[in-house]
Amino acid sequence: MNQPGTDSLPDQLDVCIKQFSSAFDHCFDFVIRRFALPPGKEAALLYLEGIVDTTMLVRYVVEPLATASEPFHSMADVHHRMAVPNMERFHAFQDAAMGMSAGKAVLLLDGESEALAFEFCSWEKRNIEEPTSETVVRGPREGFVENVATNTSLLRRKLRHPDLKMERMTIGRYSQTEVVISYIQGIIEPHLVEEMQTRLQRIDVDGILESAYIEELIEDNPYSPFPQVGSTERPDTVAAALLEGRIAVFVGGTPFVLLAPNTFAMFMQASEDYYQRYYIASAVRMLRYLFTLIALLAPSIYVAVLSYHQEMIPSKLILSMSQSRESIPFPAFVEALLMEITFEALREAGVRLPKQVGAAVSIVGALVIGQAAIAAGLVSAPMVMVVAITGIASFLIPHYPAGISIRLLRFPIICLAGLLGLLGVMLSIILIIVHLTGLRSFGAPYLMPLAPFRLEGFKDLFVRAPRWLLTERPRLTGQRNARRQGTPQKPGPRNKGGLP
């Protein structure tokens, strides 16, 4: 499409149509429909076929205009007498052309230097389904889709209050992607809304095709391996985040909604933690933290102990391990890297292959290759066990971006363990902690409530306290309206004497 000008629309219908035809030159779906309004005033309807519902357009615009009993003298008459929602008036050619590209039908009248746009979009959209990346045993089964209007309606079903605000903007010179900022007025800190608006308004790119584009452009530290902006496909997760005083960003064309600010602890929480009984959720969450450490450190500790600190291994175990390694031609460091790279390649292959065969290829491939490598004497059985446990542990991390970060950090830690032993492992841990301590998400400390230390934050950190104890919002974001429930909420028997 040629770049339209910013001039006002001409008042001559033929000249105006010629200008639109020039702008949408070489566009086979550009449609011009000319007709007459009573008492013989010439009009034209311009739209792009395929993204406009022509049936609705004819029924609610063309037929009422062409068969009106009273004459139309101006565009103002049309605007006042048409019973069509979502009408918009354009005076500049560029605005009208952009509106048409967004799926609107533009009405032009001879002798009028303005256009009237009707929104009868017919974009194809996916049905609401359960998110495949965030499945739950107990909880809502609906997930976001690629349509922003549908996604915001799903959120309003969860939060039915006028304080739920939705601010719309458009980002991308050519994609003109619809972006909506959502928050709860009265809970969120105003400076957080202003900061998000500032960061989004300074984005000047040719197109936004997925929310990851925006995530990378608004992060505090884009060079960090750890994500500082959350993403989710679940409306209940977004509603819970807004009730904590956080902000959500909906992006057109993707089901993933961005959440900010985010801490490391939030990436270790799953929505199902709040739908199970608190002691079950606490046990699962502690297991999640334990296996996150295993996913990060298990191969490196194995390499360090086997290469430099054999005295730490019990005698019977070291003898068994020595027998399994006596025919292995590689040191433990090379063996670990070889198996870890192979396992990651199999996992990536399982993701890229069709769903019907992807899981089978990743599981069967790992079993076959592992067994064949042991039989060929390339790797030892204990190393295969360590890599397998590490791979399983990484699946316990509920958020995929955080899991990817842990998986990637495993490789430099293995290298340092192979060079320096346990000293290298400890050095890696210190560097990661120092990095996390200095990391910020929209100004919020990434390790809060650990650093800075906030005792009340431990109610929802390693464990999930009973709901009646979660009386206040997180200090990180909810201090403007800290109280989230009345007291007392602790359940108890209403009648000590039993049933009435």
Order of alpha helices (4+ residues) and beta strands (2+ residues): alpha-beta-beta-alpha-alpha-alpha-beta-alpha-beta-beta-alpha-beta-beta-alpha-alpha-beta-alpha-beta-beta-alpha-alpha-alpha-alpha-alpha-alpha-alpha-alpha-beta-beta
